[in-house]
Amino acid sequence: MVQAIREATEGEGVDVLLEMSGAPSALHEGFQLLKPGGEAALLGLPGRPLEFDFDNLLIFKGLTVYGVIGRRLWETWYQARGLLRAKAVDLSPVVTHRFSLEDFERAFELMASGQCGKVILSP
């Protein structure tokens, strides 16, 4: 993924990182790809302490990093609902699997494997 983004940006990298998974590999690759002076918004929670090269991936690049703060919970929910109802945003590509509620064990196994995107459970 890093190489593909480097090629797409002609070796420059990206200005902004929005990391929402908390996966250590995503954090490492995301910070690798940030341009000097870039900004990162970290919304995912790693779930355990991580090793991280602060010198090269953060400090020497002069990055600005934001954590999960100042979230306007209800306002953003209403905005998202409006965008979805107006069909201004199509989230269907994010949904990779659908299961009936009775198959929740299979769904949770899949999610734990990390081999999926959004999984929907329906009654």
Helices and strands as residue ranges (DSSP letters): H 2-8, E 14-19, H 24-33, E 34-42, H 54-54, I 55-59, E 64-66, H 73-85, G 92-94, E 95-100, G 101-103, H 104-113, E 118-122
